[in-house]
Amino acid sequence: MDGWVSPRLGIRFQLTPQTWEIYCPDGEQFLALHKCGMISLNFQRFINGFKP
């Protein structure tokens, strides 16, 4: 599946030695779940005024 592009979705699957990466049709990489979690946490801290 290395380099395979889904004909319906247009997303590309790329294998690396450490991971499996998925790219949007525009070439931008999908975020890993842990990165999404960090973005969410940082956004919540921003909304709450950076309260500990």
BELLINMO-V691200 format. One line per field, one symbol per residue. phi: phi as a letter, one per 20 degrees, with the letter a starting at -180 (. if undefined). psi: psi as a letter, one per 30 degrees, with the letter a starting at -180 (. if undefined). burial: 1 if it has 9 or more other C-alpha atoms within 8 Angstrom, else 0. Layout:
# BELLINMO-V691200
phi = ???
psi = ???
burial = ???
This chain:
# BELLINMO-V691200
phi = .fnfdffeemeddcecgdbcdcdfgenfffffgffffffffffffffemmff
psi = fjgkkkfefglkkkklffljkkklfgfkkkkleeeeeeeeeeeeeeegghk.
burial = 0000000001111110000011111000000000010000000010000000
